[in-house]
Amino acid sequence: MNKLRYFKRYRMELDLRPPRPTAALPGGYYWQPWAPDLLEAHARVKFHCFAGETDAEVFPSLATSQGCRELMIAIATRPGFVPAATWLVAGPEGYVATVQGLLDSNFYGGIQNLGVVAGCRGLGLGRALLMKALEGFASVGAPRAFLEVTATNEAAVRLYRSHGFRAYKTLYRGVEVAVPEPDPAGVGI
């Protein structure tokens, strides 16, 4: 038996015309720009960033390696894909963070799947990735950037607000979740 569980999400937007701070990584980390041969690396990092997190419940493709690979293929082959807004961050542990960018029909830059592996959070990598993606959108002339974020992801909401993103819309995403069948014998009650 399945039932719908609803997740509250915000669509947040930012005007890209004012100058933005530049993206800077902490020592020991470096940028890896998009290249088609890095699709698998993006998928692998995305899986490690989101598996076990609320966003993997909201978007089940983020919960599996194969789902992350299929999502990366869909993003990288979609019209509006922005290589200049698509990055990996590498460090002593290998690749540890990822972001992808798409343009929508209004030519607004859409930030997709910004994620940092759990062991590297709190180092400023998410902030740097956000700035790098915004630089990429500005470089192709996008006037605005947008993203969606799950409301319970308070750290991400704080990060986006601290850089000027404002919530323009509240969305509710329904996700089917399995509900255990009642035990007909009443065992366990």
C-alpha positions in Angstrom: 0.0 0.0 0.0 1.3 3.5 -0.9 0.3 6.9 0.3 1.4 10.4 -0.8 3.9 12.3 1.4 4.2 16.0 0.7 7.5 17.9 0.9 7.5 21.7 1.1 10.0 23.3 -1.3 10.9 26.9 -2.2 11.6 28.2 -5.6 14.2 30.9 -4.9 15.4 33.5 -7.4 18.2 36.0 -7.7 18.9 38.9 -10.0 22.3 38.3 -11.7 22.9 41.8 -12.9 24.6 43.2 -9.7 28.2 42.1 -9.4 28.5 38.9 -7.4 31.4 37.8 -5.2 33.9 35.6 -7.0 34.1 31.9 -6.3 37.0 30.9 -4.0 37.9 27.4 -2.7 39.7 26.6 0.5 43.3 25.5 0.2 43.8 22.0 -1.1 40.7 22.1 -3.3 40.4 22.9 -7.0 37.9 23.4 -9.8 37.2 20.8 -12.4 35.2 22.3 -15.3 32.6 20.3 -17.2 33.8 17.9 -19.8 31.6 15.0 -21.2 34.1 12.4 -20.0 33.3 13.6 -16.4 29.6 12.6 -16.6 30.3 9.5 -14.5 32.3 11.5 -11.9 29.4 14.0 -11.6 26.9 11.1 -11.2 29.1 9.3 -8.6 29.6 12.5 -6.5 25.9 13.4 -6.8 25.0 10.0 -5.4 27.4 10.4 -2.5 26.1 13.9 -1.8 22.4 13.0 -1.7 22.0 9.3 -0.8 20.3 9.1 2.6 19.3 12.8 2.5 15.8 14.2 2.4 16.3 15.2 -1.3 16.7 11.5 -2.2 13.2 10.9 -0.8 11.8 13.9 -2.7 13.7 12.8 -5.9 14.2 9.0 -5.8 16.7 9.1 -8.7 19.2 10.7 -6.2 19.0 7.6 -4.0 20.8 5.3 -6.4 24.0 5.3 -8.5 22.0 4.4 -11.6 19.4 7.1 -11.0 22.1 9.7 -10.6 23.8 8.6 -13.8 20.5 8.8 -15.7 19.8 12.2 -14.2 23.3 13.4 -15.3 22.7 12.1 -18.9 19.3 13.9 -18.9 20.8 17.2 -17.7 23.9 17.1 -20.0 21.8 16.3 -23.1 19.0 18.7 -22.5 18.7 21.9 -24.6 19.8 24.7 -22.3 22.6 22.8 -20.6 25.2 25.3 -19.4 28.7 23.8 -19.2 30.0 27.1 -17.8 27.7 26.6 -14.7 28.5 22.9 -14.3 31.5 22.1 -12.0 33.1 19.5 -9.8 35.3 20.3 -6.8 38.2 18.1 -6.2 40.5 17.8 -3.1 42.7 15.3 -1.3 39.8 12.8 -1.1 39.0 13.1 -4.9 35.8 14.7 -6.2 33.7 16.0 -3.3 31.1 18.4 -4.7 29.1 19.0 -7.8 26.6 21.4 -9.4 25.0 21.6 -12.8 23.3 24.5 -14.7 20.4 24.7 -17.2 18.7 27.7 -18.9 14.9 27.7 -18.9 12.6 29.1 -21.6 13.0 32.6 -20.1 16.8 32.3 -20.3 17.0 32.2 -16.5 19.8 30.0 -15.0 18.6 27.0 -13.1 20.9 25.6 -10.5 20.6 21.8 -10.4 21.7 19.4 -7.7 24.3 21.5 -5.8 25.8 19.0 -3.4 28.8 18.5 -1.1 29.7 15.0 0.3 28.9 14.9 4.0 32.5 14.7 5.2 33.4 18.0 3.4 30.4 20.1 4.5 31.1 23.2 6.5 34.3 24.1 4.5 32.7 26.6 2.2 32.5 24.3 -0.8 28.8 24.8 -1.3 29.1 28.5 -1.2 32.0 28.4 -3.7 30.0 26.1 -6.0 27.0 28.4 -5.9 29.2 31.4 -6.8 30.9 29.5 -9.6 27.5 28.4 -11.1 26.2 32.0 -10.9 29.4 33.2 -12.7 28.7 30.6 -15.4 25.1 31.9 -15.9 26.2 35.5 -16.0 28.9 34.6 -18.6 26.1 33.4 -21.0 24.0 36.4 -20.3 21.3 35.0 -18.0 19.6 37.9 -16.2 18.3 35.8 -13.2 19.1 32.5 -11.5 16.7 30.2 -9.7 16.7 27.0 -7.8 14.4 24.8 -5.8 15.3 23.7 -2.3 13.5 21.5 0.2 12.3 23.7 3.1 13.7 21.4 5.8 17.2 21.7 4.3 17.8 24.7 6.6 21.6 25.0 5.9 20.9 25.3 2.1 18.1 27.7 2.6 20.4 29.9 4.8 23.2 29.7 2.2 20.9 30.8 -0.7 19.3 33.6 1.4 22.8 34.9 2.5 23.6 35.4 -1.2 20.4 37.3 -2.0 18.1 34.5 -3.2 14.5 35.1 -2.2 11.6 32.7 -2.1 9.2 33.5 -4.9 7.0 30.5 -4.6 6.2 27.7 -2.2 5.7 24.3 -3.8 4.6 21.0 -2.4 5.9 17.9 -4.1 4.0 14.7 -3.5 6.0 11.5 -3.3 4.5 8.0 -3.0 5.8 6.2 0.0 5.2 2.6 1.0 3.0 2.0 4.0 3.4 -1.3 5.8 0.3 -3.5 5.5 -1.5 -4.1 8.9 -0.7 -7.4 10.5 -4.0 -9.4 10.1 -3.2 -11.5 13.2 -2.7 -8.4 15.3 0.8 -9.3 16.2 3.0 -6.4 17.1 0.1 -4.2 18.3 
